[in-house]
Amino acid sequence: MTYVRSSDGTRIHYQVTGRPGAPPVLFIQGLGASKNGWILQRIASAPWYQAIALDNRGAGRSDKPHGAYSLEQMADDAVAVLDHAGIETAHVVGASMGGAITAILGVKYPERTRSLTLACTAGMNHPWREEMLVEWRDNALEHGIGAMSREAARFVIGPRSFRRFLPAMGWLGPLALGRPAHAFAAQVDAILNVDASLSDRLDEIQVPVLVLAGNQDILTPRGDSEELVDRIDTAELAVISGAAHGFMFEHASTFNRVLFDFLGRAERAWVERESARTGSLADAG
């Protein structure tokens, strides 16, 4: 198992799979979820990409320190993973809270990103969603993760798939069973306390951006995705019919088709930009 220590000493676990030397893709999961939430994408990407999947602090095999977390801190953790893995730039794919972390990476570390994918991601905290997250946090702290997981899972999985996917929720996440309540609560607070000024800088993003939405997502409805596209000049929107918040595993084949089509186009654009840049540097020399 591979770990890196972040700037504050927290151990962050990550795993590299796929083809060595291939275009790198960094996968960042959402609230309460581990890197296992990307298993179907990592398997499918193996012939063409090098996948780096991390466990955010507070989830999976990463440390779960007591105290406050922040999404900026988690973005710094992701950069520490890239540094430790020897990767200068990567396509970054994030879901939900992981999408917010991905957007922060695009703003704070533009030189480390080739493209961004923001799946089921919101650009701001609406009051109704804040109230729901507070309820989840308080329920987890008072009664444990298991007490609130079944109710919360209904916001992640579409009604047609709920019975089929619920047994896997403890392994895949989000809201995975067995996570300590204090770590889950710290992640919730990180979402609630995100620096609003970072959202105001989304128009600084220059790399290609895919905004992916499910038309049955009630946790981050399509309107959240449309708002992101309006605010990011380089963004394109893709909506998957019949998909809810957990569409990376509920509708994995469609999700993967859309994602890999975008990553292929973004990688070609990055290669062209790098060729033009290095050619210009050579001419200048």
URHU-V594007 format. One record per residue. N is the residue number from 1. RES is the residue in one small letter. NEAR is the number of other ideal C-beta (glycine too) atoms within 12 Angstrom. D_LAST is the distance of its C-alpha to the last C-alpha in Angstrom with 1 decimal. Layout:
BEGIN
n:N res:RES near:NEAR d_last:D_LAST
n:N res:RES near:NEAR d_last:D_LAST
END
This chain:
BEGIN
n:1 res:m near:15 d_last:43.8
n:2 res:t near:23 d_last:40.5
n:3 res:y near:24 d_last:40.3
n:4 res:v near:32 d_last:37.8
n:5 res:r near:20 d_last:38.9
n:6 res:s near:31 d_last:37.7
n:7 res:s near:17 d_last:37.1
n:8 res:d near:19 d_last:40.8
n:9 res:g near:15 d_last:41.8
n:10 res:t near:31 d_last:42.9
n:11 res:r near:26 d_last:42.6
n:12 res:i near:44 d_last:40.9
n:13 res:h near:32 d_last:41.7
n:14 res:y near:41 d_last:39.5
n:15 res:q near:30 d_last:39.5
n:16 res:v near:33 d_last:36.8
n:17 res:t near:27 d_last:38.1
n:18 res:g near:27 d_last:37.0
n:19 res:r near:17 d_last:34.5
n:20 res:p near:16 d_last:32.1
n:21 res:g near:12 d_last:28.4
n:22 res:a near:23 d_last:29.4
n:23 res:p near:34 d_last:28.1
n:24 res:p near:37 d_last:29.6
n:25 res:v near:46 d_last:32.2
n:26 res:l near:51 d_last:33.7
n:27 res:f near:49 d_last:37.3
n:28 res:i near:56 d_last:39.0
n:29 res:q near:48 d_last:42.8
n:30 res:g near:50 d_last:45.1
n:31 res:l near:55 d_last:48.1
n:32 res:g near:48 d_last:49.9
n:33 res:a near:49 d_last:48.2
n:34 res:s near:41 d_last:46.6
n:35 res:k near:40 d_last:43.9
n:36 res:n near:31 d_last:46.8
n:37 res:g near:48 d_last:46.7
n:38 res:w near:45 d_last:43.7
n:39 res:i near:27 d_last:45.3
n:40 res:l near:27 d_last:45.7
n:41 res:q near:44 d_last:42.1
n:42 res:r near:35 d_last:40.9
n:43 res:i near:21 d_last:43.1
n:44 res:a near:28 d_last:42.1
n:45 res:s near:35 d_last:38.4
n:46 res:a near:22 d_last:38.5
n:47 res:p near:15 d_last:37.7
n:48 res:w near:25 d_last:34.5
n:49 res:y near:38 d_last:33.2
n:50 res:q near:30 d_last:33.0
n:51 res:a near:40 d_last:35.3
n:52 res:i near:43 d_last:35.3
n:53 res:a near:48 d_last:38.6
n:54 res:l near:54 d_last:39.6
n:55 res:d near:43 d_last:42.8
n:56 res:n near:53 d_last:42.5
n:57 res:r near:48 d_last:44.2
n:58 res:g near:48 d_last:47.9
n:59 res:a near:43 d_last:47.9
n:60 res:g near:37 d_last:48.1
n:61 res:r near:23 d_last:47.4
n:62 res:s near:39 d_last:45.3
n:63 res:d near:27 d_last:47.0
n:64 res:k near:29 d_last:49.3
n:65 res:p near:22 d_last:49.5
n:66 res:h near:15 d_last:52.0
n:67 res:g near:19 d_last:50.9
n:68 res:a near:22 d_last:48.6
n:69 res:y near:38 d_last:45.6
n:70 res:s near:29 d_last:43.0
n:71 res:l near:44 d_last:40.8
n:72 res:e near:27 d_last:37.7
n:73 res:q near:32 d_last:38.7
n:74 res:m near:45 d_last:38.9
n:75 res:a near:43 d_last:35.4
n:76 res:d near:29 d_last:34.3
n:77 res:d near:44 d_last:36.3
n:78 res:a near:47 d_last:34.4
n:79 res:v near:38 d_last:31.1
n:80 res:a near:34 d_last:32.6
n:81 res:v near:42 d_last:33.6
n:82 res:l near:34 d_last:30.1
n:83 res:d near:24 d_last:28.8
n:84 res:h near:23 d_last:31.7
n:85 res:a near:30 d_last:31.2
n:86 res:g near:17 d_last:27.5
n:87 res:i near:32 d_last:26.4
n:88 res:e near:18 d_last:23.4
n:89 res:t near:32 d_last:24.2
n:90 res:a near:46 d_last:27.5
n:91 res:h near:45 d_last:29.6
n:92 res:v near:51 d_last:32.4
n:93 res:v near:54 d_last:36.0
n:94 res:g near:50 d_last:38.6
n:95 res:a near:49 d_last:42.3
n:96 res:s near:47 d_last:44.4
n:97 res:m near:49 d_last:43.7
n:98 res:g near:49 d_last:40.8
n:99 res:g near:45 d_last:39.6
n:100 res:a near:48 d_last:39.7
n:101 res:i near:49 d_last:37.7
n:102 res:t near:52 d_last:35.2
n:103 res:a near:51 d_last:34.9
n:104 res:i near:43 d_last:34.4
n:105 res:l near:44 d_last:31.6
n:106 res:g near:49 d_last:29.9
n:107 res:v near:35 d_last:30.4
n:108 res:k near:28 d_last:29.7
n:109 res:y near:31 d_last:27.1
n:110 res:p near:24 d_last:25.2
n:111 res:e near:17 d_last:22.2
n:112 res:r near:31 d_last:24.7
n:113 res:t near:42 d_last:26.2
n:114 res:r near:40 d_last:25.5
n:115 res:s near:45 d_last:28.8
n:116 res:l near:48 d_last:32.1
n:117 res:t near:51 d_last:35.6
n:118 res:l near:51 d_last:38.4
n:119 res:a near:54 d_last:41.7
n:120 res:c near:50 d_last:45.0
n:121 res:t near:51 d_last:43.2
n:122 res:a near:41 d_last:44.4
n:123 res:g near:37 d_last:42.3
n:124 res:m near:26 d_last:45.2
n:125 res:n near:27 d_last:48.5
n:126 res:h near:19 d_last:51.4
n:127 res:p near:11 d_last:54.7
n:128 res:w near:17 d_last:56.5
n:129 res:r near:29 d_last:53.8
n:130 res:e near:20 d_last:53.8
n:131 res:e near:15 d_last:57.6
n:132 res:m near:26 d_last:57.4
n:133 res:l near:37 d_last:54.9
n:134 res:v near:22 d_last:57.0
n:135 res:e near:23 d_last:60.0
n:136 res:w near:38 d_last:58.2
n:137 res:r near:32 d_last:57.0
n:138 res:d near:20 d_last:60.5
n:139 res:n near:25 d_last:62.2
n:140 res:a near:35 d_last:60.0
n:141 res:l near:22 d_last:60.7
n:142 res:e near:14 d_last:64.4
n:143 res:h near:17 d_last:65.2
n:144 res:g near:20 d_last:62.3
n:145 res:i near:37 d_last:59.6
n:146 res:g near:22 d_last:62.0
n:147 res:a near:20 d_last:64.2
n:148 res:m near:32 d_last:61.6
n:149 res:s near:34 d_last:59.6
n:150 res:r near:23 d_last:61.9
n:151 res:e near:22 d_last:62.0
n:152 res:a near:38 d_last:58.2
n:153 res:a near:37 d_last:57.6
n:154 res:r near:26 d_last:59.2
n:155 res:f near:35 d_last:56.3
n:156 res:v near:45 d_last:53.8
n:157 res:i near:38 d_last:55.6
n:158 res:g near:30 d_last:57.1
n:159 res:p near:18 d_last:60.9
n:160 res:r near:14 d_last:61.2
n:161 res:s near:27 d_last:59.2
n:162 res:f near:24 d_last:60.5
n:163 res:r near:15 d_last:63.1
n:164 res:r near:16 d_last:60.9
n:165 res:f near:30 d_last:57.9
n:166 res:l near:25 d_last:59.7
n:167 res:p near:16 d_last:60.5
n:168 res:a near:25 d_last:56.8
n:169 res:m near:37 d_last:55.8
n:170 res:g near:24 d_last:56.4
n:171 res:w near:22 d_last:53.9
n:172 res:l near:36 d_last:51.2
n:173 res:g near:43 d_last:51.4
n:174 res:p near:47 d_last:50.9
n:175 res:l near:47 d_last:53.7
n:176 res:a near:36 d_last:54.2
n:177 res:l near:29 d_last:57.5
n:178 res:g near:21 d_last:57.5
n:179 res:r near:38 d_last:54.8
n:180 res:p near:25 d_last:56.0
n:181 res:a near:30 d_last:57.0
n:182 res:h near:23 d_last:55.2
n:183 res:a near:36 d_last:51.8
n:184 res:f near:43 d_last:52.5
n:185 res:a near:34 d_last:53.6
n:186 res:a near:36 d_last:50.5
n:187 res:q near:50 d_last:48.3
n:188 res:v near:42 d_last:50.5
n:189 res:d near:30 d_last:50.2
n:190 res:a near:37 d_last:46.4
n:191 res:i near:41 d_last:46.6
n:192 res:l near:31 d_last:49.1
n:193 res:n near:23 d_last:47.2
n:194 res:v near:32 d_last:43.7
n:195 res:d near:23 d_last:41.8
n:196 res:a near:15 d_last:42.4
n:197 res:s near:14 d_last:39.4
n:198 res:l near:28 d_last:37.1
n:199 res:s near:27 d_last:38.7
n:200 res:d near:15 d_last:37.9
n:201 res:r near:20 d_last:34.1
n:202 res:l near:36 d_last:34.2
n:203 res:d near:21 d_last:32.7
n:204 res:e near:23 d_last:29.4
n:205 res:i near:33 d_last:29.0
n:206 res:q near:23 d_last:26.3
n:207 res:v near:37 d_last:26.5
n:208 res:p near:32 d_last:29.3
n:209 res:v near:47 d_last:32.7
n:210 res:l near:40 d_last:35.9
n:211 res:v near:45 d_last:39.1
n:212 res:l near:46 d_last:42.0
n:213 res:a near:42 d_last:45.6
n:214 res:g near:40 d_last:49.0
n:215 res:n near:26 d_last:51.6
n:216 res:q near:30 d_last:54.3
n:217 res:d near:36 d_last:52.3
n:218 res:i near:26 d_last:54.6
n:219 res:l near:39 d_last:52.5
n:220 res:t near:47 d_last:49.4
n:221 res:p near:24 d_last:50.7
n:222 res:r near:29 d_last:48.6
n:223 res:g near:22 d_last:48.5
n:224 res:d near:37 d_last:46.2
n:225 res:s near:38 d_last:43.7
n:226 res:e near:24 d_last:44.0
n:227 res:e near:24 d_last:43.3
n:228 res:l near:40 d_last:40.1
n:229 res:v near:28 d_last:39.0
n:230 res:d near:17 d_last:39.9
n:231 res:r near:30 d_last:37.7
n:232 res:i near:34 d_last:34.6
n:233 res:d near:16 d_last:32.8
n:234 res:t near:27 d_last:31.2
n:235 res:a near:34 d_last:34.5
n:236 res:e near:26 d_last:36.9
n:237 res:l near:28 d_last:40.5
n:238 res:a near:32 d_last:42.4
n:239 res:v near:29 d_last:46.1
n:240 res:i near:34 d_last:48.0
n:241 res:s near:18 d_last:51.7
n:242 res:g near:19 d_last:54.3
n:243 res:a near:35 d_last:51.9
n:244 res:a near:37 d_last:52.4
n:245 res:h near:49 d_last:50.3
n:246 res:g near:48 d_last:50.1
n:247 res:f near:40 d_last:48.9
n:248 res:m near:48 d_last:46.3
n:249 res:f near:40 d_last:49.3
n:250 res:e near:36 d_last:52.1
n:251 res:h near:36 d_last:50.2
n:252 res:a near:29 d_last:47.6
n:253 res:s near:19 d_last:47.3
n:254 res:t near:25 d_last:46.6
n:255 res:f near:39 d_last:44.4
n:256 res:n near:33 d_last:42.3
n:257 res:r near:18 d_last:42.1
n:258 res:v near:33 d_last:40.7
n:259 res:l near:42 d_last:38.4
n:260 res:f near:31 d_last:36.9
n:261 res:d near:21 d_last:36.5
n:262 res:f near:34 d_last:34.5
n:263 res:l near:40 d_last:32.4
n:264 res:g near:26 d_last:31.6
n:265 res:r near:25 d_last:30.4
n:266 res:a near:34 d_last:28.4
n:267 res:e near:29 d_last:26.7
n:268 res:r near:19 d_last:25.7
n:269 res:a near:23 d_last:24.4
n:270 res:w near:26 d_last:22.4
n:271 res:v near:18 d_last:20.9
n:272 res:e near:16 d_last:20.0
n:273 res:r near:20 d_last:18.3
n:274 res:e near:18 d_last:16.3
n:275 res:s near:14 d_last:15.3
n:276 res:a near:14 d_last:14.2
n:277 res:r near:15 d_last:12.4
n:278 res:t near:14 d_last:10.5
n:279 res:g near:13 d_last:9.9
n:280 res:s near:12 d_last:8.6
n:281 res:l near:11 d_last:6.2
n:282 res:a near:10 d_last:5.1
n:283 res:d near:9 d_last:5.4
n:284 res:a near:8 d_last:3.8
n:285 res:g near:7 d_last:0.0
END
